[in-house]
C-alpha cells in the first residue's frame, strides 16, 4: 500500500533550490531578487498558491514587487518547466514547484490541491518510441472531496 507523501518533503529531497537555480541559469534565465523570492516560496510550501497568494507571501521579502511582476515571472518559469502552472476553468490558476510525476488531488468543495506521489508513472520514452508523439509535459489529477471537507 502506498503512503501519502507530503509535497514539500519530495521537493526538498528531489529538487533542492541550488539545483533549480542551476537549471534556470542553464536555460539562460537571470536570477533576480523577485524570481528568487517567488522560487523560495514555491519550493517551501505544500500549497498550490494563486499568483495573488504568491504576491502576498513574497511582499514580505520584496516589498516593492507588484502583481504584474509575479505574473510575468510565473509565466517565464512555467515556460521553461521550472515550475508547473495548473489552469482551471472555475478558479484562479495555481502554481507549484513540484515538476516530478505525481497526481494532484483537487477538492471540489474547498479547492485545496494536494500532491500524491506514486511509483506508477508513464514511460514517456516508450510513448515516444511507439507512437512518435513527443509529450512535452503531463498533468494528472483526481477531483473529489478532501478528508477535512468529508468530516464536516
Phi and psi restraints in degrees (value plus and minus 20) as a CYANA .aco file:
   2 UNK   PHI     -99.1   -59.1
   2 UNK   PSI     127.4   167.4
   3 UNK   PHI    -121.6   -81.6
   3 UNK   PSI     129.4   169.4
   4 UNK   PHI     -94.5   -54.5
   4 UNK   PSI     103.5   143.5
   5 UNK   PHI    -128.7   -88.7
   5 UNK   PSI     119.9   159.9
   6 UNK   PHI     -94.8   -54.8
   6 UNK   PSI     115.2   155.2
   7 UNK   PHI     -77.4   -37.4
   7 UNK   PSI     -66.5   -26.5
   8 UNK   PHI     -84.2   -44.2
   8 UNK   PSI     -52.9   -12.9
   9 UNK   PHI     -84.4   -44.4
   9 UNK   PSI     -59.5   -19.5
  10 UNK   PHI     -84.7   -44.7
  10 UNK   PSI     -61.2   -21.2
  11 UNK   PHI     -88.9   -48.9
  11 UNK   PSI     -65.3   -25.3
  12 UNK   PHI     -82.4   -42.4
  12 UNK   PSI     -54.1   -14.1
  13 UNK   PHI    -106.7   -66.7
  13 UNK   PSI     -49.0    -9.0
  14 UNK   PHI    -119.8   -79.8
  14 UNK   PSI     -42.8    -2.8
  15 UNK   PHI    -169.6  -129.6
  15 UNK   PSI      55.2    95.2
  16 UNK   PHI     -86.2   -46.2
  16 UNK   PSI     137.5   177.5
  17 UNK   PHI     -77.5   -37.5
  17 UNK   PSI     -60.7   -20.7
  18 UNK   PHI     -82.6   -42.6
  18 UNK   PSI     -52.1   -12.1
  19 UNK   PHI     -88.5   -48.5
  19 UNK   PSI     -60.4   -20.4
  20 UNK   PHI     -86.1   -46.1
  20 UNK   PSI     -61.5   -21.5
  21 UNK   PHI     -81.0   -41.0
  21 UNK   PSI     -64.1   -24.1
  22 UNK   PHI     -81.8   -41.8
  22 UNK   PSI     -60.3   -20.3
  23 UNK   PHI     -82.1   -42.1
  23 UNK   PSI     -62.8   -22.8
  24 UNK   PHI     -82.4   -42.4
  24 UNK   PSI     -67.3   -27.3
  25 UNK   PHI     -81.6   -41.6
  25 UNK   PSI     -59.4   -19.4
  26 UNK   PHI     -82.4   -42.4
  26 UNK   PSI     -45.4    -5.4
  27 UNK   PHI    -116.1   -76.1
  27 UNK   PSI     -12.3    27.7
  28 UNK   PHI      61.1   101.1
  28 UNK   PSI      -4.2    35.8
  29 UNK   PHI    -109.5   -69.5
  29 UNK   PSI     115.2   155.2
  30 UNK   PHI     -95.9   -55.9
  30 UNK   PSI     130.7   170.7
  31 UNK   PHI    -123.6   -83.6
  31 UNK   PSI      78.8   118.8
  32 UNK   PHI    -115.6   -75.6
  32 UNK   PSI     147.8   187.8
  33 UNK   PHI     -83.6   -43.6
  33 UNK   PSI     -54.6   -14.6
  34 UNK   PHI     -87.3   -47.3
  34 UNK   PSI     -67.2   -27.2
  35 UNK   PHI     -82.9   -42.9
  35 UNK   PSI     -60.9   -20.9
  36 UNK   PHI     -81.5   -41.5
  36 UNK   PSI     -64.6   -24.6
  37 UNK   PHI     -87.0   -47.0
  37 UNK   PSI     -61.4   -21.4
  38 UNK   PHI     -84.8   -44.8
  38 UNK   PSI     -64.7   -24.7
  39 UNK   PHI     -82.5   -42.5
  39 UNK   PSI     -64.7   -24.7
  40 UNK   PHI     -73.0   -33.0
  40 UNK   PSI     -68.1   -28.1
  41 UNK   PHI     -85.0   -45.0
  41 UNK   PSI     -67.3   -27.3
  42 UNK   PHI     -85.2   -45.2
  42 UNK   PSI     -52.0   -12.0
  43 UNK   PHI    -101.8   -61.8
  43 UNK   PSI     -32.2     7.8
  44 UNK   PHI    -129.2   -89.2
  44 UNK   PSI     -27.4    12.6
  45 UNK   PHI    -123.7   -83.7
  45 UNK   PSI     129.9   169.9
  46 UNK   PHI    -117.8   -77.8
  46 UNK   PSI     -11.6    28.4
  47 UNK   PHI    -112.8   -72.8
  47 UNK   PSI     150.2   190.2
  48 UNK   PHI    -139.2   -99.2
  48 UNK   PSI      61.3   101.3
  49 UNK   PHI     -95.6   -55.6
  49 UNK   PSI     136.2   176.2
  50 UNK   PHI    -101.3   -61.3
  50 UNK   PSI     149.9   189.9
  51 UNK   PHI     -81.2   -41.2
  51 UNK   PSI     -59.5   -19.5
  52 UNK   PHI     -85.7   -45.7
  52 UNK   PSI     -58.9   -18.9
  53 UNK   PHI     -86.2   -46.2
  53 UNK   PSI     -60.5   -20.5
  54 UNK   PHI     -80.7   -40.7
  54 UNK   PSI     -65.0   -25.0
  55 UNK   PHI     -76.4   -36.4
  55 UNK   PSI     -67.9   -27.9
  56 UNK   PHI     -77.4   -37.4
  56 UNK   PSI     -61.4   -21.4
  57 UNK   PHI     -94.9   -54.9
  57 UNK   PSI     -60.6   -20.6
  58 UNK   PHI     -93.4   -53.4
  58 UNK   PSI     -48.1    -8.1
  59 UNK   PHI     -78.9   -38.9
  59 UNK   PSI     -45.6    -5.6
  60 UNK   PHI     -85.7   -45.7
  60 UNK   PSI     -51.8   -11.8
  61 UNK   PHI    -114.3   -74.3
  61 UNK   PSI     -58.7   -18.7
  62 UNK   PHI    -147.2  -107.2
  62 UNK   PSI      62.5   102.5
  63 UNK   PHI     -77.7   -37.7
  63 UNK   PSI     -48.2    -8.2
  64 UNK   PHI    -111.2   -71.2
  64 UNK   PSI     -14.6    25.4
  65 UNK   PHI     -91.0   -51.0
  65 UNK   PSI     124.6   164.6
  66 UNK   PHI    -138.8   -98.8
  66 UNK   PSI     146.2   186.2
  67 UNK   PHI     -81.7   -41.7
  67 UNK   PSI     -57.0   -17.0
  68 UNK   PHI     -84.2   -44.2
  68 UNK   PSI     -54.6   -14.6
  69 UNK   PHI     -87.1   -47.1
  69 UNK   PSI     -61.0   -21.0
  70 UNK   PHI     -81.2   -41.2
  70 UNK   PSI     -68.3   -28.3
  71 UNK   PHI     -81.6   -41.6
  71 UNK   PSI     -64.0   -24.0
  72 UNK   PHI     -88.1   -48.1
  72 UNK   PSI     -56.9   -16.9
  73 UNK   PHI     -85.9   -45.9
  73 UNK   PSI     -64.8   -24.8
  74 UNK   PHI     -82.5   -42.5
  74 UNK   PSI     -59.8   -19.8
  75 UNK   PHI     -83.5   -43.5
  75 UNK   PSI     -63.7   -23.7
  76 UNK   PHI     -85.8   -45.8
  76 UNK   PSI     -65.7   -25.7
  77 UNK   PHI     -86.3   -46.3
  77 UNK   PSI     -55.2   -15.2
  78 UNK   PHI     -88.5   -48.5
  78 UNK   PSI     -62.0   -22.0
  79 UNK   PHI     -76.4   -36.4
  79 UNK   PSI     -58.0   -18.0
  80 UNK   PHI    -116.2   -76.2
  80 UNK   PSI      -6.2    33.8
  81 UNK   PHI      36.8    76.8
  81 UNK   PSI      12.2    52.2
  82 UNK   PHI     -99.3   -59.3
  82 UNK   PSI     -56.0   -16.0
  83 UNK   PHI    -152.6  -112.6
  83 UNK   PSI     151.4   191.4
  84 UNK   PHI    -131.1   -91.1
  84 UNK   PSI     117.4   157.4
  85 UNK   PHI    -122.3   -82.3
  85 UNK   PSI     108.5   148.5
  86 UNK   PHI    -126.8   -86.8
  86 UNK   PSI      91.2   131.2
  87 UNK   PHI    -113.9   -73.9
  87 UNK   PSI     120.1   160.1
  88 UNK   PHI    -154.7  -114.7
  88 UNK   PSI     134.6   174.6
  89 UNK   PHI    -100.7   -60.7
  89 UNK   PSI     -55.5   -15.5
  90 UNK   PHI    -129.2   -89.2
  90 UNK   PSI     -12.2    27.8
  91 UNK   PHI    -174.5  -134.5
  91 UNK   PSI     147.7   187.7
  92 UNK   PHI     -78.2   -38.2
  92 UNK   PSI     129.8   169.8
  93 UNK   PHI     -78.4   -38.4
  93 UNK   PSI     128.8   168.8
  94 UNK   PHI    -142.2  -102.2
  94 UNK   PSI     141.8   181.8
  95 UNK   PHI    -153.3  -113.3
  95 UNK   PSI     130.2   170.2
  96 UNK   PHI    -168.1  -128.1
  96 UNK   PSI     129.4   169.4
  97 UNK   PHI    -108.1   -68.1
  97 UNK   PSI     -28.8    11.2
  98 UNK   PHI    -106.1   -66.1
  98 UNK   PSI      81.3   121.3
  99 UNK   PHI    -120.5   -80.5
  99 UNK   PSI     -13.6    26.4
 100 UNK   PHI     -94.7   -54.7
 100 UNK   PSI     147.0   187.0
 101 UNK   PHI     -89.5   -49.5
 101 UNK   PSI     104.3   144.3
 102 UNK   PHI    -182.0  -142.0
 102 UNK   PSI     151.3   191.3
 103 UNK   PHI    -129.1   -89.1
 103 UNK   PSI     111.0   151.0
 104 UNK   PHI    -106.9   -66.9
 104 UNK   PSI     103.8   143.8
 105 UNK   PHI    -118.7   -78.7
 105 UNK   PSI      94.9   134.9
 106 UNK   PHI    -133.0   -93.0
 106 UNK   PSI      99.3   139.3
 107 UNK   PHI     -99.7   -59.7
 107 UNK   PSI     104.8   144.8
 108 UNK   PHI     -98.1   -58.1
 108 UNK   PSI     -32.2     7.8
 109 UNK   PHI    -110.4   -70.4
 109 UNK   PSI     -73.6   -33.6
 110 UNK   PHI    -123.3   -83.3
 110 UNK   PSI     -32.8     7.2
 111 UNK   PHI      65.0   105.0
 111 UNK   PSI     -19.4    20.6
 112 UNK   PHI     -83.1   -43.1
 112 UNK   PSI     119.7   159.7
 113 UNK   PHI    -139.9   -99.9
 113 UNK   PSI     107.1   147.1
 114 UNK   PHI    -142.1  -102.1
 114 UNK   PSI     131.2   171.2
 115 UNK   PHI    -116.3   -76.3
 115 UNK   PSI     115.7   155.7
 116 UNK   PHI    -135.3   -95.3
 116 UNK   PSI      92.2   132.2
 117 UNK   PHI    -106.3   -66.3
 117 UNK   PSI     115.8   155.8
 118 UNK   PHI    -160.3  -120.3
 118 UNK   PSI     132.9   172.9
 119 UNK   PHI     -98.8   -58.8
 119 UNK   PSI     -35.1     4.9
 120 UNK   PHI    -103.1   -63.1
 120 UNK   PSI      87.6   127.6
 121 UNK   PHI    -149.0  -109.0
 121 UNK   PSI     138.3   178.3
 122 UNK   PHI     -98.6   -58.6
 122 UNK   PSI     121.3   161.3
 123 UNK   PHI    -107.2   -67.2
 123 UNK   PSI      74.8   114.8
 124 UNK   PHI     -82.9   -42.9
 124 UNK   PSI     -55.2   -15.2
 125 UNK   PHI     -83.9   -43.9
 125 UNK   PSI     -61.9   -21.9
 126 UNK   PHI     -85.6   -45.6
 126 UNK   PSI     -60.0   -20.0
 127 UNK   PHI     -80.6   -40.6
 127 UNK   PSI     -65.0   -25.0
 128 UNK   PHI     -79.8   -39.8
 128 UNK   PSI     -65.7   -25.7
 129 UNK   PHI     -87.4   -47.4
 129 UNK   PSI     -62.3   -22.3
 130 UNK   PHI    -105.2   -65.2
 130 UNK   PSI     -44.4    -4.4
 131 UNK   PHI    -137.3   -97.3
 131 UNK   PSI     -32.2     7.8
 132 UNK   PHI      42.1    82.1
 132 UNK   PSI      -4.6    35.4
 133 UNK   PHI    -106.8   -66.8
 133 UNK   PSI     113.5   153.5
 134 UNK   PHI    -124.8   -84.8
 134 UNK   PSI      71.6   111.6
 135 UNK   PHI     -85.9   -45.9
 135 UNK   PSI     115.5   155.5
 136 UNK   PHI    -117.4   -77.4
 136 UNK   PSI     -55.8   -15.8
 137 UNK   PHI    -181.0  -141.0
 137 UNK   PSI     145.3   185.3
 138 UNK   PHI    -152.4  -112.4
 138 UNK   PSI     138.2   178.2
 139 UNK   PHI    -167.2  -127.2
 139 UNK   PSI     100.0   140.0
 140 UNK   PHI    -139.5   -99.5
 140 UNK   PSI     112.5   152.5
 141 UNK   PHI    -167.5  -127.5
 141 UNK   PSI     131.9   171.9
 142 UNK   PHI    -143.1  -103.1
 142 UNK   PSI     112.8   152.8
 143 UNK   PHI    -122.1   -82.1
 143 UNK   PSI     121.7   161.7
 144 UNK   PHI    -198.6  -158.6
 144 UNK   PSI    -173.7  -133.7
 145 UNK   PHI    -139.4   -99.4
 145 UNK   PSI     105.2   145.2
 146 UNK   PHI     -89.7   -49.7
 146 UNK   PSI     145.4   185.4
 147 UNK   PHI     -78.6   -38.6
 147 UNK   PSI     -59.5   -19.5
 148 UNK   PHI     -84.7   -44.7
 148 UNK   PSI     -64.7   -24.7
 149 UNK   PHI     -90.1   -50.1
 149 UNK   PSI     -51.3   -11.3
 150 UNK   PHI     -84.9   -44.9
 150 UNK   PSI     -51.1   -11.1
 151 UNK   PHI    -104.8   -64.8
 151 UNK   PSI     -22.8    17.2
